[in-house]
Amino acid sequence: MKWQCPICRKPTDSESSPDFPFCSERCRLTDLGNWASEKYKISEPVIDESTPEEPQQKAPQKYVRKDTNERQD
């Protein structure tokens, strides 16, 4: 896949560049530094942190005995 490096805009290719989608290790590390210094931010949380997560309860499973074909709860 042909692409442009998100840092320097040089053309890069997924088949020939081990740092894809970046053109070089330098650009890859620059991008990592931008995340670490919080230049990039995710605009909204993926989950709503204001409501606590409750584990979902599984519905009871019904078993069918093979020898009688009767349901066992």
N, CA, C and O atoms as a DFTB+ gen file, in Angstrom:
292 C
 N C O
     1  1       0.848      -1.168       0.000
     2  2       0.000       0.000       0.000
     3  2       0.898       1.237       0.000
     4  3       1.829       1.338       0.799
     5  1       0.623       2.135      -0.865
     6  2       1.382       3.384      -0.950
     7  2       0.689       4.432      -0.096
     8  3      -0.538       4.527      -0.078
     9  1       1.491       5.215       0.609
    10  2       0.973       6.172       1.562
    11  2       1.950       7.316       1.684
    12  3       3.058       7.243       1.153
    13  1       1.560       8.379       2.378
    14  2       2.481       9.462       2.709
    15  2       2.753       9.415       4.206
    16  3       1.842       9.210       5.008
    17  1       4.010       9.607       4.570
    18  2       4.395       9.626       5.977
    19  2       3.605      10.725       6.689
    20  3       3.578      11.858       6.207
    21  1       2.964      10.425       7.820
    22  2       2.167      11.444       8.508
    23  2       3.013      12.569       9.123
    24  3       2.466      13.610       9.490
    25  1       4.315      12.383       9.242
    26  2       5.174      13.409       9.833
    27  2       5.779      14.315       8.761
    28  3       5.622      15.534       8.826
    29  1       6.471      13.734       7.770
    30  2       7.188      14.551       6.783
    31  2       6.546      14.547       5.401
    32  3       6.971      15.302       4.527
    33  1       5.540      13.721       5.189
    34  2       4.790      13.621       3.933
    35  2       5.564      12.985       2.780
    36  3       5.142      13.087       1.628
    37  1       6.685      12.336       3.069
    38  2       7.398      11.606       2.019
    39  2       6.580      10.385       1.629
    40  3       5.869       9.839       2.472
    41  1       6.656       9.939       0.382
    42  2       5.953       8.709       0.010
    43  2       6.565       7.506       0.725
    44  3       7.782       7.415       0.885
    45  1       5.716       6.605       1.144
    46  2       6.176       5.378       1.798
    47  2       5.317       4.217       1.317
    48  3       4.197       4.415       0.845
    49  1       5.838       3.026       1.439
    50  2       5.160       1.848       0.921
    51  2       5.173       0.758       1.984
    52  3       6.206       0.502       2.603
    53  1       4.047       0.126       2.193
    54  2       3.940      -0.902       3.230
    55  2       4.797      -2.123       2.924
    56  3       5.204      -2.837       3.840
    57  1       5.073      -2.367       1.664
    58  2       5.860      -3.544       1.294
    59  2       7.364      -3.322       1.455
    60  3       8.110      -4.282       1.642
    61  1       7.815      -2.073       1.384
    62  2       9.255      -1.829       1.432
    63  2       9.717      -1.126       2.704
    64  3      10.911      -1.135       3.001
    65  1       8.820      -0.525       3.452
    66  2       9.217       0.224       4.643
    67  2       8.873      -0.542       5.916
    68  3       7.697      -0.797       6.178
    69  1       9.879      -0.916       6.715
    70  2       9.590      -1.613       7.971
    71  2       8.956      -0.696       9.022
    72  3       8.419      -1.177      10.020
    73  1       9.017       0.617       8.801
    74  2       8.442       1.578       9.750
    75  2       7.087       2.102       9.283
    76  3       6.592       3.100       9.807
    77  1       6.490       1.436       8.306
    78  2       5.215       1.879       7.751
    79  2       4.193       2.095       8.862
    80  3       4.122       1.247       9.751
    81  1       3.404       3.153       8.881
    82  2       3.140       4.120       7.825
    83  2       4.142       5.273       7.778
    84  3       3.968       6.214       7.004
    85  1       5.181       5.205       8.596
    86  2       6.209       6.239       8.572
    87  2       7.283       5.872       7.564
    88  3       7.434       4.705       7.204
    89  1       8.034       6.878       7.107
    90  2       9.073       6.622       6.113
    91  2      10.374       6.164       6.757
    92  3      11.211       5.554       6.093
    93  1      10.551       6.451       8.037
    94  2      11.818       6.117       8.691
    95  2      11.605       5.968      10.193
    96  3      10.552       6.311      10.730
    97  1      12.628       5.448      10.850
    98  2      12.570       5.321      12.310
    99  2      12.494       6.706      12.954
   100  3      11.838       6.881      13.981
   101  1      13.165       7.684      12.351
   102  2      13.138       9.046      12.884
   103  2      11.709       9.584      12.959
   104  3      11.297      10.129      13.983
   105  1      10.959       9.427      11.871
   106  2       9.570       9.905      11.856
   107  2       8.700       9.102      12.824
   108  3       7.818       9.659      13.477
   109  1       8.948       7.797      12.914
   110  2       8.196       6.960      13.852
   111  2       8.432       7.427      15.289
   112  3       7.490       7.516      16.076
   113  1       9.696       7.727      15.633
   114  2      10.016       8.194      16.986
   115  2       9.501       9.607      17.241
   116  3       9.132       9.938      18.368
   117  1       9.474      10.441      16.205
   118  2       8.894      11.776      16.338
   119  2       7.413      11.676      16.686
   120  3       6.921      12.401      17.550
   121  1       6.707      10.776      16.008
   122  2       5.293      10.566      16.281
   123  2       5.090      10.061      17.710
   124  3       4.194      10.528      18.414
   125  1       5.917       9.115      18.134
   126  2       5.823       8.602      19.500
   127  2       6.054       9.723      20.513
   128  3       5.355       9.807      21.522
   129  1       7.033      10.578      20.241
   130  2       7.292      11.718      21.117
   131  2       6.122      12.681      21.177
   132  3       5.837      13.249      22.232
   133  1       5.437      12.870      20.049
   134  2       4.251      13.741      20.037
   135  2       3.154      13.190      20.935
   136  3       2.482      13.953      21.630
   137  1       2.964      11.870      20.929
   138  2       1.976      11.261      21.822
   139  2       2.420      11.411      23.272
   140  3       1.613      11.739      24.142
   141  1       3.710      11.170      23.532
   142  2       4.225      11.231      24.906
   143  2       4.143      12.641      25.478
   144  3       3.897      12.809      26.672
   145  1       4.347      13.654      24.643
   146  2       4.285      15.035      25.124
   147  2       2.871      15.607      25.056
   148  3       2.665      16.794      25.308
   149  1       1.912      14.773      24.722
   150  2       0.489      15.117      24.660
   151  2       0.162      16.163      23.602
   152  3      -0.788      16.931      23.755
   153  1       0.955      16.195      22.519
   154  2       0.576      17.039      21.387
   155  2      -0.638      16.460      20.686
   156  3      -1.442      17.196      20.114
   157  1      -0.771      15.144      20.731
   158  2      -1.950      14.464      20.201
   159  2      -2.830      14.085      21.383
   160  3      -2.338      13.683      22.437
   161  1      -4.116      14.215      21.195
   162  2      -5.059      13.840      22.248
   163  2      -6.276      13.181      21.612
   164  3      -6.669      13.510      20.493
   165  1      -6.852      12.260      22.338
   166  2      -8.119      11.664      21.916
   167  2      -9.211      12.583      22.446
   168  3      -9.261      12.865      23.643
   169  1     -10.077      13.045      21.568
   170  2     -11.033      14.086      21.933
   171  2     -12.082      13.634      22.940
   172  3     -12.501      14.427      23.783
   173  1     -12.510      12.397      22.874
   174  2     -13.528      11.891      23.797
   175  2     -13.086      10.542      24.335
   176  3     -12.464       9.760      23.616
   177  1     -13.403      10.260      25.595
   178  2     -13.055       8.937      26.115
   179  2     -13.811       7.843      25.366
   180  3     -14.939       8.049      24.917
   181  1     -13.189       6.699      25.239
   182  2     -13.807       5.578      24.550
   183  2     -14.980       5.039      25.367
   184  3     -16.000       4.637      24.807
   185  1     -14.829       5.033      26.696
   186  2     -15.909       4.587      27.571
   187  2     -16.281       5.723      28.508
   188  3     -15.471       6.610      28.775
   189  1     -17.487       5.692      28.998
   190  2     -17.958       6.698      29.947
   191  2     -17.418       6.341      31.328
   192  3     -17.862       5.368      31.938
   193  1     -16.462       7.124      31.821
   194  2     -15.825       6.821      33.095
   195  2     -16.663       7.270      34.291
   196  3     -16.322       6.947      35.429
   197  1     -17.749       8.004      34.058
   198  2     -18.566       8.488      35.164
   199  2     -19.485       7.407      35.736
   200  3     -19.926       7.516      36.880
   201  1     -19.774       6.378      34.962
   202  2     -20.603       5.287      35.455
   203  2     -19.724       4.067      35.700
   204  3     -18.953       3.669      34.827
   205  1     -19.838       3.471      36.891
   206  2     -19.007       2.293      37.169
   207  2     -19.434       1.107      36.317
   208  3     -20.611       0.923      36.009
   209  1     -18.452       0.324      35.953
   210  2     -18.755      -0.869      35.166
   211  2     -19.206      -1.981      36.088
   212  3     -18.579      -2.248      37.113
   213  1     -20.280      -2.616      35.722
   214  2     -20.764      -3.769      36.484
   215  2     -20.577      -4.998      35.619
   216  3     -20.899      -4.987      34.431
   217  1     -20.053      -6.061      36.218
   218  2     -19.902      -7.271      35.407
   219  2     -21.261      -7.787      34.954
   220  3     -22.222      -7.807      35.723
   221  1     -21.321      -8.198      33.709
   222  2     -22.573      -8.732      33.184
   223  2     -22.773     -10.143      33.719
   224  3     -21.855     -10.962      33.746
   225  1     -24.015     -10.398      34.148
   226  2     -24.320     -11.731      34.643
   227  2     -24.746     -12.604      33.473
   228  3     -25.525     -12.189      32.615
   229  1     -24.231     -13.791      33.459
   230  2     -24.613     -14.724      32.405
   231  2     -25.974     -15.318      32.719
   232  3     -26.310     -15.576      33.875
   233  1     -26.738     -15.526      31.676
   234  2     -28.026     -16.190      31.837
   235  2     -27.768     -17.657      32.155
   236  3     -26.830     -18.253      31.624
   237  1     -28.593     -18.242      33.020
   238  2     -28.384     -19.654      33.331
   239  2     -28.503     -20.499      32.065
   240  3     -29.376     -20.272      31.228
   241  1     -27.635     -21.446      31.947
   242  2     -27.647     -22.300      30.775
   243  2     -28.582     -23.482      31.005
   244  3     -28.703     -23.990      32.119
   245  1     -29.229     -23.900      29.950
   246  2     -30.115     -25.058      30.017
   247  2     -29.386     -26.227      29.393
   248  3     -28.787     -26.103      28.325
   249  1     -29.440     -27.330      30.047
   250  2     -28.765     -28.526      29.565
   251  2     -29.791     -29.556      29.121
   252  3     -30.834     -29.719      29.756
   253  1     -29.502     -30.230      28.063
   254  2     -30.372     -31.293      27.565
   255  2     -29.627     -32.606      27.725
   256  3     -28.524     -32.782      27.206
   257  1     -30.250     -33.525      28.452
   258  2     -29.633     -34.841      28.609
   259  2     -29.761     -35.586      27.293
   260  3     -30.842     -35.643      26.707
   261  1     -28.684     -36.142      26.839
   262  2     -28.688     -36.803      25.542
   263  2     -29.501     -38.087      25.548
   264  3     -30.104     -38.450      24.539
   265  1     -29.517     -38.768      26.672
   266  2     -30.206     -40.061      26.682
   267  2     -31.723     -39.930      26.759
   268  3     -32.435     -40.848      26.351
   269  1     -32.241     -38.798      27.279
   270  2     -33.688     -38.653      27.412
   271  2     -34.261     -37.473      26.620
   272  3     -35.477     -37.363      26.467
   273  1     -33.387     -36.590      26.115
   274  2     -33.820     -35.387      25.417
   275  2     -34.708     -34.497      26.282
   276  3     -35.552     -33.765      25.764
   277  1     -34.519     -34.561      27.593
   278  2     -35.267     -33.708      28.522
   279  2     -34.370     -32.564      28.951
   280  3     -33.153     -32.711      29.062
   281  1     -35.000     -31.415      29.191
   282  2     -34.256     -30.271      29.665
   283  2     -33.988     -30.400      31.148
   284  3     -34.858     -30.798      31.922
   285  1     -32.790     -30.063      31.525
   286  2     -32.410     -30.009      32.927
   287  2     -32.029     -28.570      33.247
   288  3     -31.089     -28.038      32.655
   289  1     -32.744     -27.928      34.176
   290  2     -32.437     -26.535      34.536
   291  2     -31.408     -26.482      35.637
   292  3     -31.024     -25.396      36.071
